[in-house]
């Protein structure tokens, strides 16, 4: 009798993990599929292409700007378009470098401006975005026509020459107010290969792309590195003012758009790439931990729930398999192995999207454990007063920052500002 209860508990825990994976496999919007991409554009050579302004918030981006900005200036867009780079207090010559690159490469008109330090209640990136949108509207009014769309993109994002054309075509054809592509992140170092595909996999699990585009659903998300936004909808949703101190701004933006009656689309990118390197584990750890606790609304209860959930879903399967094999528990080993197999199988499409070997799929529990530690570290840093710190700025939690705001997702935070 002394051994019966523990064995039963292990079996039931393994069974619960398998049940969770079967639910995720069939009932979570098929999050594991990677075929949500921009639709192919038809013959639109005779289309009346709208005026688009590209807004690029940038803070100390001299290292990545030469790979990102020229790709924007070289956009093959049939209509009128121009680029506004907002230098958010850079100390590395970002603004001057942008002007030099424009002189060297030519292409779309470029305006470089600086809004000064953000006032209380604003994050640097959103203050820069607000300034860029204001410049775009003023330019449009002066030239008898405001921009119909705004492309919000980061300085570390490289766009294929037809990127803007494809985004506008998708927005107009599908009737979307916000079209966002999750840029393909860099995967070159060992740690990038291990962590980055899982980062996008976890994001899609939390915000299934198919649900985001479905009318009537509450699921809303965007990827901050590439967002095409209808100007009229931005005004109706009071963007970016309504989300001015959202430390994680992309989901906050999508929620604001949906809340204003707009339609949102998010998918994986084919020709939009992030050039920012994260070669060391420390770099990736910092990227995740600086914002993970904000995603949990700085709630200890949600933190405990997240740790328990990650443990049950990702850590229990390999532990159950190994424990069952070691103790001769066939049921435990079978349940744990089946859960691990489903987990690895759902991860394979993302590995293929990132052109990584499928043998990395069984290592997902280890990566999930790293993310668990990063999340806990994010909470620790928050309570030490060092949470949400990025490029020399530390942001308070929303309920202490002043006016109303929102929180976002596990995506890019302050990469551009």
N, C-alpha and C positions, 0 to 999 in steps of 0.2 A: 504493500500500500504506500510505503514511503516514496517509491519511485514513480508511482502511477500519475500523481498530480503534476509533477514537473514535466513528464513526458507528454501528457495530454496538453499542457499549456503550450509546449513547443509546437505540437502538431496543430493546435488551433491557431496559433500565431502564424505559422506557415500557410495554413489554409486561408486566413484572412488576407495575407499578402497576395496569394494567388488570386483571390476574389477581387482584390483591388486592381490587379493588373488586367484581369479579364474585363472589368468595368472600364478601365482606361482604354483598353484596346478597342472596344466597340461603342462606348457611350460618351467619350470625351472629344467629339467632333473629328474623329480620325486625325488627331493632332500629329501623329507620327508620319503622315504622308507629306511629301515635299513637292507636290505637283500644283500648289497654289501659286501661280505665276501670272504676270501680266498677260492678258490675251493678245494674240497676234493681231497686229493692226492691218486693216484692209487697205484698199486703194483710196487714199485720202489726199492725193496730190492737189485736188481742186478745192479742198476744204478751206474755210475761212478761219485761220488759226488765231486764237486770242492772244492778247498781250500778257506776258508773264514776267514777273520780277523774281529774281533769285536772291534770297537773303542768306548770308553766310556769317554767323557769329563766330568770332575767332579771338582766342586769348592765348598768347604764347604758342603759336602754331607754325613758326618758321621751319621747323624740321619736316613737317608733312605738307605744307602748303604747295611746294613745287610739284607734288604728285597729284594734288587735288584741284587747285584753282585752274590750271590750264585746261583741264578736262571740262570745266564749266564754260570757260570762255570759248571753247571750240565746239559748243553745241550746234548741231545741224538742225536748227529749228526754223520752220518756214515763216513763222510770224515774228512779231516784235518781241524782243526779250533783252533784258539787261541784268547785270549782277551788282548787288550791293554787299560789300564786305564790311562788317561792323567790327572794328578793332576794340575789343573790350579790355583796355588798359594793359596791353601787352608790353613786356619789357625786353623782348627779343627782336624787335624790328619787324613784326608781322605786317603792319600796315604798309610800310615802305617796300617790303618785299613783294607784297601784292601788286603795288603799282609797277614795280620793276618787271614782274612777270607779265603784266598786261602789256607793257611796252614791247617785251620780247616776243610774246606769242600772238598778240592781237586778238581778234575775235569779238565777242559780245562786249558792249560798253561796260566799264567797271567804275563804280563809285566806292571810295574808301572813306569811312567816317568813324568817329568815336563818340559814344554817348556820355562818357565820363563814368564815374563810379555809380553803381546802382543804389537807389535810395533804400531805406529800410523797408522790408517786406518783399523785395525783389531778389531773385537769383540773378547772377551775372548774365547767364545765357539768355534768359527771358527778357531782361532789360535790353540786351543787345538786339534781340529779335524785334522787340517793340520799336526800337529806334529804326531798324532797317525797314520794317513795315511802314512806319511813318514817312520815311524818305521815299519809298516806292509810291505811296499814295500821293505825296506832294508832287513828285515827278509826273505822275499820271495826270493830275489835275492841271498842272502847268502846260501839259501837252494835249489837253482836251481829251482825256480818256484814261481812267484809272485801270490798273491791271486786273484782269479777270481771275488770274490765279497767282498764288505765291508758292514758290518752291523753297522750302526751308531745308537746308542741307548743311552738313558740318564741313569744316576745313579739311578733315582727313578722309573725305569721301571722293573717290574717283569715278566719274560717270563716263559711260560709253557715249560716242558722239550723238546717238539717237535717243538718249535717255529722256530728255525733256519732251521730245516729240511723243515717245511711247507713253509717258505719264499723262500728258494732256489728252492723248487719244483715248486712253483707258478711262479717264475721268469723264470725258464727254460721252463716250459710247455706253458706259455703264451707269451714267447718271450719278456718279459719286461726288461728294463734296470734299472728301479727303482720300487721297490715294498714297499709300506709303509702301516702300520696299525695304525689307531688312537687308542691308548691305552685306555682302559676303565678307566676313571677317578674315583677317590674315591667319593662316595656319602653316607656319614654317618651322618654328622651334618645337622641341619635344613637348613642352608644356602647353603650347598653343594647340597642338594636335590632340592632346588629352582633354583639355578643358573647353576650348572654344566651341566645337560642335555640340557638346553637352549644354553649353550656355544657351544656344539657340533652341535646342531640343526642349529644355526646361521651360523656356519662354513660350514655345508653341503649346506645351502641355498646359500651361497656366492660361493662355489666351489662344484657343484653337482658331486658326485663321478662317476656316469656313464659317464659323459662327459670327465672326466679326462682320462679314459682309451680308449676313442674312438679315433682312428687314424684321423688326420687331424684337430682336434679341438685345439683351443688356450688355453683352460682351463687347468691349471696346478696347482697342490698342492700336498703337502706331510704333514705328521705329524712327527715332528722332533724327537719324542721319539722312533720311530721304523722305520728305513729306510734301506732297503737292496739295495745296489747300485753296479752295474757292474763296476769293476775297469777300464776297457777299456773305458767305457762311461764317467766315472769321469775324466779321463785324457783328453778325447776329449772336454769335456765341461769346462775344466780348473777349476774343483771343488777341493778345496773350494776357490781358489784364486780369481775367477771371482765374488764371492759374499762375499768377505772378510769383509766388514763392514755392511752386512745386519743384522740389529738388530733383525728382524724376518726372520729367515733363511730358514725355511722349504719350503715355496712356492718359494722363490728365488732359492733354490736348484732344485726344480722340473722344474721351468722355464728354468734354465740353461740346464738341461738334455733334455727337449723337444726342446730347441733351437739348441741343437747339434744333433738333429735327433733321440733322444732316445724315447722309449715308457715308459709311467708312469702309475702305478696303485695305487689307494688309496682306502681303505675300512675300515670298522669298525672291531675291534679285538674281538675275542672270548676268547683268553687265553693270552692276553698281557695286563697287568694292571699297572696303575700308583699308587704308594703307597704314593705319596706326599699328606699330609693333607692340606685342606683349611677350617678349622673349623669355622672361623669367617667371617663375611661380609668384614671386613677390609682386610683379606688375599685374598679373591677373587677379591675385588676391586683393590688391588694392582697388582694382576696378569693381569687383563685386562687393567687397565689404564696406566700401564707402557709402553704399546706398541700400544694402539689403534690409537693414532694420527699418528704413523709411518705408519700404514696401510693406512691412508688417505694421505700419502706423505707430511705430515705437511702442508696441503693446507687448508686455511680458507674456500675456496669455496666448497671443498669436505666435510668439516666438516658441513657447513650449509646444503648441500644437504643430508648428512647422517641424520642429526637431522630432517629435513623435511620428509625424507623417512620413518624413524622409527615412526615418529608421525602419518603419513598417514596410514601406514600399520598396526601398532600395537596398537596405542593409540586411533585412531578415532573410531574403532568398538565399544568398551565398552562405550565410551563417547556418541556416536550416539544412542546406544540402551537406555542408561539411560536418555538422553535428550528427545528422542522420547516418551518414556514412561511417563516422567514427564510432557511434554507439549501436550500430546495427538497426537503426530505426528506419525501416523501409518507407513508411508513410511520410515521415518528416523529410527524408531525402527526396522522395518523389515530388512532394508539394513544393519544397524549396527549389528543386531543379526546374520544375515546370514554370514557376514564377520567374526565375532567372532567365529561362529560355524566352519567355514572352517579352521580358524587359529588353533583352539583347536584340530580339527580332524587330521590335519597334524602333530601335536606335539605328539599325542598319541603313534605312533610307537617308537619314541625316548624315551619316558617315559618307555615303556615296555622293551626296550633294556637295560635301566638302572634299571629295576625292581622296578619302582616307581609307586605309585597309579595314575590312570588316572584322578582323581579329581584335580590333579595339572595342568592339561592342560588349564583350563580357567584362570589360574593365569599368563599365558605367557605375557599378556600386562604389568603386574607389573614388571616382570623380564626384559622385553624389556626396560621399563622406567629406570630401574637400569643401564642397559647397555648404554642407552643414556647419563645418568649422568656420568658414568665412562668415556665415550668417550670425553665428554666436559671437564672433569677433566684432562684427558690425555693431551688435548690441553693447558689447563691452566698451568699444570706442565711443559710442553715443553717451553712455553714462559717465565716461571720463571727460566728456566735453569736447571730444575730437571727432564726432560723427559728421558725416556729409561734408568732409573737407576735400577741397579740390582746387589746385592751382592757387594756393595762398588765401583761399576763402573758406570759412566754416559757417554753415547755415544752421540756424536754430530749427527745432521741430515746428511744424505749422502752427500749433496752438500758442507758441511763444513768439512767433515772428511778426505778429501784428494783425493784419487784415486777413480776410478769408482766402483760402487756397485749396489745394488738392494734393494728392500724392499719386505717384505713378507706378512704374513697373520695374522690372529688373534690367531694363535696357540701358542705353548710353546715358550717362549723367555728366553734364558739364564738360563733355568732350570738346565742345566748341567754345565755351566761354568760362 
